[in-house]
Amino acid sequence: QVRLVESGGGLVQPGGSLRLSCAASGFTFSSYGITWVRQAPGKGLEWVSDINSGGGNIYYADSVKGRFIISRDNAKNTVYLQVNSLKPEDTAVYYCAKELRDADGSWYLGDCWGQGTQVTVSS
């Protein structure tokens, strides 16, 4: 059974940092890319970052580029998101999801996103 468990969130002051973790099980972790998305209160889902299976291809949303760092440890079946220089607008529930491809080559995300981890940035 595919399972993704997010952790590491919390309450921090503006400018603070956290390390979010996405622990995976139930599939061959090293064969899949992983995406982080977030949902702020009252807002829709926002793509944050993704990393390919080998860790060599990394992408960030413009809103977080230069502040967040994604990485993975395939030996531990875990993807990390280091979130630095946090701003109040970063407040959201952060989710990770497995990246998949359709037969025509289109990318999509798996249905199992885990429970998410809450990041709250406030003075």
C-alpha positions as CSV (number, residue, x, y, z in Angstrom):
1,Q,0.0,0.0,0.0
2,V,1.4,3.4,-1.0
3,R,1.9,5.6,2.0
4,L,3.4,9.1,2.3
5,V,3.8,10.7,5.8
6,E,4.7,14.3,6.1
7,S,6.2,15.8,9.3
8,G,8.4,18.6,10.6
9,G,5.9,21.5,10.5
10,G,5.3,23.9,13.3
11,L,4.9,27.5,14.5
12,V,7.8,29.8,13.7
13,Q,8.5,33.5,13.6
14,P,9.1,35.3,10.3
15,G,12.6,34.6,9.1
16,G,12.7,31.2,10.8
17,S,13.3,27.8,9.3
18,L,12.0,24.3,9.4
19,R,12.9,21.0,7.7
20,L,9.9,19.1,6.4
21,S,10.1,15.4,5.7
22,C,8.1,13.1,3.5
23,A,8.6,9.4,4.4
24,A,7.5,7.0,1.8
25,S,6.6,3.3,1.7
26,G,4.8,0.8,-0.4
27,F,6.5,1.5,-3.7
28,T,10.0,1.6,-5.2
29,F,10.8,5.0,-4.0
30,S,14.0,5.5,-6.0
31,S,12.1,5.1,-9.3
32,Y,9.8,8.1,-8.8
33,G,10.0,11.8,-8.5
34,I,8.3,13.6,-5.6
35,T,6.4,16.9,-5.6
36,W,5.7,19.2,-2.7
37,V,2.5,21.3,-2.8
38,R,0.8,23.5,-0.3
39,Q,-2.6,24.9,0.6
40,A,-3.0,28.1,2.5
41,P,-6.1,28.8,4.5
42,G,-9.0,29.6,2.1
43,K,-6.8,29.1,-0.9
44,G,-6.3,26.5,-3.6
45,L,-3.4,24.1,-4.0
46,E,0.0,25.7,-5.0
47,W,2.9,23.7,-6.5
48,V,6.0,24.4,-4.5
49,S,8.9,22.2,-5.7
50,D,9.7,18.8,-7.2
51,I,12.7,16.5,-7.5
52,N,13.2,13.7,-9.9
53,S,14.0,10.1,-8.9
54,G,17.8,10.5,-9.0
55,G,17.8,14.0,-7.3
56,G,19.5,15.7,-10.2
57,N,16.6,17.7,-11.6
58,I,15.0,20.2,-9.2
59,Y,12.4,22.9,-9.7
60,Y,10.9,25.6,-7.5
61,A,8.0,27.9,-7.7
62,D,9.1,31.5,-8.1
63,S,7.5,32.4,-4.8
64,V,9.9,30.1,-2.9
65,K,13.0,30.1,-5.1
66,G,16.1,31.1,-3.2
67,R,14.5,30.3,0.2
68,F,13.5,26.6,0.0
69,I,15.7,23.6,-0.7
70,I,14.4,20.2,-1.8
71,S,16.5,17.0,-1.4
72,R,16.1,13.3,-1.1
73,D,17.7,10.3,0.5
74,N,16.7,7.2,-1.4
75,A,18.3,4.9,1.1
76,K,15.9,6.3,3.7
77,N,12.9,6.6,1.4
78,T,12.6,10.2,2.3
79,V,12.3,13.6,0.6
80,Y,13.0,16.7,2.5
81,L,12.0,20.3,2.1
82,Q,14.1,22.8,4.0
83,V,12.1,26.0,4.3
84,N,14.1,29.1,5.1
85,S,13.5,32.8,5.5
86,L,9.9,32.0,6.2
87,K,7.2,34.6,5.5
88,P,3.6,34.8,6.8
89,E,2.4,34.0,3.3
90,D,4.2,30.6,3.6
91,T,1.6,29.6,6.1
92,A,-0.1,26.5,4.7
93,V,-0.5,22.7,5.0
94,Y,2.4,21.1,3.0
95,Y,1.8,17.8,1.2
96,C,4.1,15.5,-0.8
97,A,3.0,13.3,-3.7
98,K,4.4,10.7,-6.1
99,E,4.9,11.9,-9.7
100,L,3.4,9.6,-12.4
101,R,3.2,9.7,-16.2
102,D,0.2,8.8,-18.4
103,A,0.6,6.7,-21.5
104,D,0.7,9.9,-23.6
105,G,3.5,11.3,-21.5
106,S,1.5,13.7,-19.4
107,W,2.5,14.2,-15.8
108,Y,0.2,13.8,-12.9
109,L,0.3,13.2,-9.2
110,G,-0.7,10.0,-7.3
111,D,-3.8,10.1,-5.1
112,C,-2.0,9.3,-1.8
113,W,-0.8,12.6,-0.4
114,G,-0.6,11.8,3.3
115,Q,-2.1,14.0,6.0
116,G,0.1,17.0,5.4
117,T,2.1,19.0,7.9
118,Q,1.1,22.5,9.1
119,V,3.6,25.4,8.8
120,T,2.5,28.5,10.5
121,V,4.6,31.7,10.3
122,S,3.6,34.4,12.7
123,S,5.0,37.0,15.1
